[in-house]
Amino acid sequence: MPIGPRFSTIAAILLMALGVHGTAIAQVSGSNSYTIGGIDVDASAADAIKAREQGIQEAKRQAVRQLVDRLVAAEDRGHVPPLDDARLNDMIRGVEFVRERSVPNRYIATLNVVFAADQAKAWLAASGAKIVETVARPALVIPLWKGAAGVEPLDSLNVWREGWRTLDTAGSAVPVTVLRGDQIDQNALSAEEAYVGDVAALARLNERYRAPTIVVAIVDGDKDAGSLTVGGVRYDMQTGARSEIAKATVDGAGQLAEAAKKMHTQLDEQWRSIAVVHRDSQDALDVTVPIRALGDWVQVRQRLGAVPAVKSVIVRSLEADRAELHLEYFGTSEELQRTLAQAGLRLENDAGQWRLQAR
């Protein structure tokens, strides 16, 4: 890999640290696309046993609808044929019971449904639909409560933390781990540092959790009276990007569990806009990355590595003012452009030459 004569030794060392000598592979981890989690059911029947049977079957029907939404491109979903219960049951590897409660004539539960990947793929492929895949990206959630006296300690027990702790996200695109808040965490960062977004303190904390994303989820207001404001900040620990989570108002503490669920849904949808991989096709193109400062190249390289649709990156040359890359990717060039835009990268074709740079 040639390095331009004006490029410093520091740059070469940085390239080695980034894994750019030779071929650098953008990580596309195994996904949990065939597990649909957090399905709530409430079924009634002549007795508790029949209600349970009906509830479980209804969870399976909901799960297969969500599976189609997750794996099939929107324009192809109408091509997927209806599925009878017998075929549906054959496609399911198991049902996980997160929570369940039986009362006379009624069954209330939250379930996870796990599909057999090969059978589900065969059913969808037979319809001619394009299959896409969503790569999960775990997140560490730091729940904070700021009241009149300031930010509560990291180990504070409250309904906001409990709402995140009991939230089932195992089958989502953003499975979360809630901060323990023990002495080890407190030695790494304080509640105030988390609240203001001290990046150095967050990095110290993340030496323990190794999460690609940290979400500081904040409730602001009096615990005992009045409305509360929920919001927060999402930190991408791989690219350094920071994004605000839209604030919302709830009437009181009793609505915080639902607020945590809605915030997670928002995070899940945002990541899916980047995480979808169209594995039924792949292509390659050569791109030029303009470099005005070393930080330009570092930023582009880090963001590329966070996009699952990018299969591999080969650095063909690196000069002081530009890098020449060969990208292998899943999907089409138009899909790649849209996905990279969500990751903060602009890919443009200028007179037959592809140019890639941070937005």
C-alpha positions as CSV (number, residue, x, y, z in Angstrom):
1,M,0.0,0.0,0.0
2,P,1.8,3.2,-1.1
3,I,1.9,6.1,1.2
4,G,2.5,9.6,-0.2
5,P,5.8,11.2,0.6
6,R,4.2,14.0,2.5
7,F,2.2,11.7,4.7
8,S,3.6,11.4,8.2
9,T,4.9,8.4,10.1
10,I,2.1,9.0,12.6
11,A,-0.5,8.4,9.8
12,A,1.1,5.1,8.9
13,I,1.0,4.0,12.5
14,L,-2.6,5.0,12.7
15,L,-3.4,3.0,9.6
16,M,-1.9,-0.1,11.2
17,A,-4.0,0.5,14.3
18,L,-7.1,0.8,12.1
19,G,-6.3,-2.5,10.4
20,V,-5.9,-0.9,6.9
21,H,-2.7,-2.7,5.9
22,G,-3.9,-5.1,3.2
23,T,-7.6,-5.7,3.3
24,A,-9.8,-4.3,6.1
25,I,-13.0,-6.1,6.6
26,A,-16.1,-4.2,7.8
27,Q,-17.6,-6.4,10.5
28,V,-20.9,-8.0,9.6
29,S,-21.7,-10.0,12.7
30,G,-24.2,-12.9,12.9
31,S,-27.7,-11.5,13.4
32,N,-30.7,-12.5,15.4
33,S,-33.1,-11.7,12.5
34,Y,-35.1,-14.9,13.0
35,T,-36.0,-14.2,16.6
36,I,-39.0,-11.9,17.1
37,G,-39.1,-10.7,20.7
38,G,-41.5,-8.9,23.0
39,I,-44.8,-10.0,21.6
40,D,-47.7,-9.2,24.0
41,V,-50.8,-11.3,23.9
42,D,-54.0,-11.3,25.8
43,A,-56.3,-14.2,24.9
44,S,-59.6,-15.4,26.3
45,A,-61.3,-18.8,26.0
46,A,-63.5,-21.3,27.7
47,D,-60.8,-22.2,30.2
48,A,-57.2,-21.2,31.0
49,I,-55.6,-24.1,29.0
50,K,-57.4,-23.1,25.8
51,A,-56.7,-19.4,26.4
52,R,-53.0,-20.3,26.7
53,E,-53.1,-22.3,23.5
54,Q,-54.8,-19.4,21.7
55,G,-52.4,-16.8,23.1
56,I,-49.3,-18.8,22.0
57,Q,-50.7,-19.3,18.5
58,E,-51.6,-15.6,18.2
59,A,-48.1,-14.7,19.2
60,K,-46.8,-16.9,16.4
61,R,-49.1,-15.2,13.9
62,Q,-47.9,-11.8,15.1
63,A,-44.3,-13.0,14.9
64,V,-44.5,-14.1,11.3
65,R,-46.0,-10.8,10.2
66,Q,-43.1,-9.0,12.0
67,L,-40.7,-11.4,10.4
68,V,-41.9,-10.4,6.9
69,D,-41.6,-6.7,7.8
70,R,-38.1,-7.3,9.0
71,L,-36.7,-9.5,6.2
72,V,-38.6,-8.5,3.1
73,A,-38.1,-5.3,1.1
74,A,-41.2,-3.1,1.4
75,E,-42.0,-3.3,-2.3
76,D,-42.1,-7.1,-2.2
77,R,-44.2,-7.7,1.0
78,G,-47.4,-8.0,-1.1
79,H,-45.9,-11.0,-2.9
80,V,-45.5,-13.1,0.2
81,P,-48.3,-15.7,0.3
82,P,-50.6,-16.3,3.3
83,L,-49.3,-18.9,5.8
84,D,-51.6,-21.5,7.4
85,D,-51.1,-22.4,11.1
86,A,-49.7,-25.9,10.2
87,R,-46.9,-24.5,8.0
88,L,-46.3,-21.7,10.5
89,N,-45.8,-24.2,13.4
90,D,-43.4,-26.2,11.3
91,M,-41.3,-23.1,10.7
92,I,-40.9,-22.3,14.4
93,R,-38.0,-23.6,16.3
94,G,-39.3,-22.6,19.7
95,V,-41.2,-20.1,21.9
96,E,-39.6,-18.3,24.8
97,F,-41.8,-17.3,27.7
98,V,-40.6,-13.9,29.0
99,R,-43.6,-13.3,31.2
100,E,-46.9,-15.1,31.5
101,R,-50.0,-15.0,33.7
102,S,-53.0,-17.3,33.6
103,V,-56.4,-16.4,35.2
104,P,-59.7,-18.2,34.7
105,N,-60.6,-18.0,30.9
106,R,-57.7,-15.7,30.2
107,Y,-54.0,-15.8,29.3
108,I,-51.7,-12.7,29.4
109,A,-48.1,-13.0,28.3
110,T,-45.0,-11.6,26.6
111,L,-43.3,-14.1,24.4
112,N,-40.3,-14.5,22.0
113,V,-40.8,-16.6,18.9
114,V,-37.7,-18.2,17.3
115,F,-38.0,-19.3,13.6
116,A,-35.9,-21.9,11.9
117,A,-33.9,-19.8,9.6
118,D,-33.5,-22.2,6.7
119,Q,-37.3,-22.9,6.6
120,A,-38.2,-19.3,6.8
121,K,-35.8,-18.3,4.1
122,A,-37.2,-21.1,1.8
123,W,-40.7,-19.9,2.3
124,L,-39.9,-16.3,1.5
125,A,-37.6,-17.2,-1.4
126,A,-40.4,-19.3,-3.0
127,S,-42.5,-16.1,-3.2
128,G,-39.8,-14.3,-5.2
129,A,-39.4,-11.7,-2.5
130,K,-36.1,-10.0,-1.9
131,I,-34.8,-11.0,1.5
132,V,-32.9,-8.4,3.6
133,E,-31.2,-8.9,6.9
134,T,-30.8,-6.6,9.9
135,V,-27.5,-6.8,11.8
136,A,-28.0,-6.1,15.5
137,R,-26.0,-3.4,17.3
138,P,-26.0,-3.7,21.1
139,A,-26.3,-0.6,23.3
140,L,-25.5,0.2,26.9
141,V,-28.2,2.3,28.5
142,I,-27.4,4.7,31.4
143,P,-30.8,5.7,32.9
144,L,-30.5,9.1,34.7
145,W,-33.1,11.1,36.8
146,K,-32.5,14.8,37.2
147,G,-34.7,16.4,39.9
148,A,-34.6,19.7,41.8
149,A,-31.6,18.4,43.9
150,G,-29.6,17.5,40.8
151,V,-28.8,14.2,39.0
152,E,-29.4,11.1,41.1
153,P,-26.6,8.6,41.7
154,L,-25.9,5.9,39.1
155,D,-27.2,3.2,41.5
156,S,-30.5,5.0,42.3
157,L,-33.5,2.6,42.2
158,N,-36.4,4.2,40.5
159,V,-39.2,3.4,38.0
160,W,-37.1,4.8,35.0
161,R,-34.3,2.4,35.6
162,E,-36.8,-0.4,36.3
163,G,-38.6,0.4,33.0
164,W,-35.3,-0.1,31.1
165,R,-34.3,-3.2,33.2
166,T,-37.5,-5.1,32.4
167,L,-37.7,-4.1,28.8
168,D,-37.2,-7.2,26.6
169,T,-35.0,-6.2,23.6
170,A,-33.3,-9.5,22.9
171,G,-35.0,-9.9,19.4
172,S,-34.6,-6.3,18.4
173,A,-31.9,-4.6,16.2
174,V,-30.7,-2.8,19.3
175,P,-30.5,-5.2,22.3
176,V,-29.7,-3.2,25.4
177,T,-27.7,-3.7,28.6
178,V,-28.6,-1.5,31.5
179,L,-25.8,0.1,33.5
180,R,-25.1,-1.9,36.7
181,G,-24.4,1.3,38.6
182,D,-22.1,-0.5,41.1
183,Q,-18.9,0.8,42.6
184,I,-16.9,-0.2,39.5
185,D,-19.1,1.9,37.3
186,Q,-19.0,4.8,39.7
187,N,-15.2,4.7,39.7
188,A,-15.3,5.1,35.9
189,L,-17.8,8.0,35.7
190,S,-20.1,10.0,37.8
191,A,-23.8,10.6,37.2
192,E,-23.0,14.3,36.4
193,E,-20.3,13.2,33.8
194,A,-22.9,11.0,32.1
195,Y,-25.4,13.8,32.2
196,V,-23.1,16.3,30.5
197,G,-21.7,13.7,28.1
198,D,-18.1,13.6,29.2
199,V,-16.7,11.5,26.4
200,A,-13.5,10.5,28.2
201,A,-15.5,9.2,31.2
202,L,-17.9,7.3,28.9
203,A,-14.9,5.7,27.2
204,R,-13.5,4.6,30.6
205,L,-16.8,3.1,31.5
206,N,-17.0,1.3,28.2
207,E,-13.8,-0.6,28.9
208,R,-16.0,-2.7,31.1
209,Y,-19.1,-3.1,28.8
210,R,-17.5,-2.9,25.3
211,A,-20.7,-1.6,23.8
212,P,-20.6,0.0,20.3
213,T,-23.4,2.4,21.4
214,I,-24.0,4.2,24.7
215,V,-27.4,5.7,25.3
216,V,-27.8,8.2,28.2
217,A,-31.5,8.2,28.8
218,I,-32.7,11.1,31.0
219,V,-35.8,11.9,32.9
220,D,-36.1,15.5,34.1
221,G,-38.7,16.5,36.7
222,D,-40.1,16.0,40.2
223,K,-40.8,12.3,41.1
224,D,-43.8,13.1,43.2
225,A,-45.7,15.7,41.2
226,G,-46.3,17.1,37.8
227,S,-45.3,16.1,34.3
228,L,-41.8,14.7,33.4
229,T,-39.6,15.2,30.4
230,V,-37.8,12.2,28.9
231,G,-35.0,12.4,26.3
232,G,-31.3,11.7,26.0
233,V,-28.2,11.4,23.9
234,R,-26.9,8.5,21.8
235,Y,-23.1,8.1,21.5
236,D,-21.6,5.9,18.8
237,M,-18.4,4.7,20.5
238,Q,-17.0,3.5,17.1
239,T,-17.4,6.6,15.1
240,G,-17.6,9.3,17.8
241,A,-20.9,10.5,16.5
242,R,-23.3,12.1,19.0
243,S,-27.1,12.5,18.3
244,E,-29.9,13.8,20.4
245,I,-32.9,11.7,21.3
246,A,-36.1,13.7,20.8
247,K,-37.7,14.8,24.0
248,A,-41.2,13.8,25.0
249,T,-43.5,14.7,27.9
250,V,-45.3,12.2,30.1
251,D,-47.9,12.9,32.8
252,G,-46.1,11.1,35.6
253,A,-43.9,8.3,36.8
254,G,-46.5,5.7,35.9
255,Q,-45.9,6.2,32.2
256,L,-42.1,5.9,32.3
257,A,-42.0,2.2,31.5
258,E,-43.9,2.9,28.3
259,A,-41.7,5.9,27.6
260,A,-38.6,3.6,27.8
261,K,-40.2,1.3,25.4
262,K,-41.0,4.1,22.9
263,M,-37.5,5.5,23.2
264,H,-36.1,2.0,22.4
265,T,-38.4,1.7,19.4
266,Q,-37.0,5.0,18.1
267,L,-33.4,3.8,18.6
268,D,-34.3,0.5,16.9
269,E,-35.8,2.2,13.9
270,Q,-32.8,4.6,13.5
271,W,-30.4,1.7,13.5
272,R,-32.4,-0.3,11.1
273,S,-32.0,2.5,8.5
274,I,-28.3,1.6,8.5
275,A,-28.3,-2.0,9.5
276,V,-30.3,-3.6,6.7
277,V,-28.2,-5.9,4.5
278,H,-29.6,-7.0,1.1
279,R,-27.6,-10.3,0.8
280,D,-29.3,-11.5,-2.4
281,S,-26.9,-9.3,-4.4
282,Q,-23.5,-7.7,-4.1
283,D,-21.3,-5.5,-6.1
284,A,-18.1,-3.4,-5.9
285,L,-16.9,0.0,-6.8
286,D,-13.7,2.1,-6.6
287,V,-14.0,5.4,-4.7
288,T,-11.8,8.4,-3.9
289,V,-11.8,9.9,-0.5
290,P,-10.6,13.6,-0.5
291,I,-8.4,14.3,2.5
292,R,-7.8,17.8,3.8
293,A,-6.6,16.7,7.3
294,L,-5.9,13.3,8.9
295,G,-9.2,13.5,10.7
296,D,-11.1,13.4,7.4
297,W,-9.7,9.9,6.6
298,V,-10.1,8.6,10.2
299,Q,-13.8,9.7,10.2
300,V,-14.6,8.1,6.8
301,R,-12.8,4.9,7.7
302,Q,-14.6,4.6,11.1
303,R,-18.0,5.2,9.6
304,L,-17.5,2.7,6.8
305,G,-16.6,0.1,9.4
306,A,-19.9,0.7,11.2
307,V,-22.1,0.0,8.1
308,P,-23.0,-3.7,7.8
309,A,-23.8,-3.4,4.1
310,V,-20.1,-2.7,3.4
311,K,-18.6,-6.2,3.1
312,S,-14.9,-5.2,2.7
313,V,-12.7,-2.2,2.2
314,I,-9.4,-2.4,0.3
315,V,-7.1,0.6,0.5
316,R,-5.3,0.7,-2.8
317,S,-3.4,3.9,-2.2
318,L,-3.1,6.6,0.4
319,E,-1.7,10.0,-0.3
320,A,-1.6,13.2,1.7
321,D,-4.7,14.6,-0.1
322,R,-6.7,11.5,-1.0
323,A,-7.3,7.8,-0.5
324,E,-8.2,5.3,-3.2
325,L,-10.5,2.6,-2.0
326,H,-12.2,-0.5,-3.4
327,L,-15.5,-1.2,-1.7
328,E,-17.4,-4.5,-1.8
329,Y,-20.9,-4.2,-0.6
330,F,-24.3,-5.9,-0.5
331,G,-27.2,-4.5,-2.5
332,T,-27.1,-1.9,-5.2
333,S,-25.2,1.3,-5.5
334,E,-28.4,3.3,-4.9
335,E,-29.1,1.4,-1.7
336,L,-25.4,1.9,-0.6
337,Q,-25.7,5.6,-1.1
338,R,-28.9,5.8,1.0
339,T,-27.3,3.6,3.8
340,L,-24.1,5.6,3.8
341,A,-26.0,8.8,4.1
342,Q,-27.6,7.5,7.3
343,A,-24.1,6.8,8.6
344,G,-23.0,10.4,7.9
345,L,-21.2,9.7,4.6
346,R,-21.9,11.2,1.1
347,L,-21.2,8.9,-1.9
348,E,-21.4,10.8,-5.2
349,N,-20.7,9.9,-8.8
350,D,-18.9,12.8,-10.5
351,A,-18.4,12.2,-14.3
352,G,-17.9,8.5,-13.8
353,Q,-15.7,8.9,-10.7
354,W,-17.1,7.9,-7.3
355,R,-16.2,10.3,-4.4
356,L,-16.8,9.5,-0.7
357,Q,-16.6,12.0,2.2
358,A,-18.1,12.8,5.5
359,R,-21.3,14.8,5.4
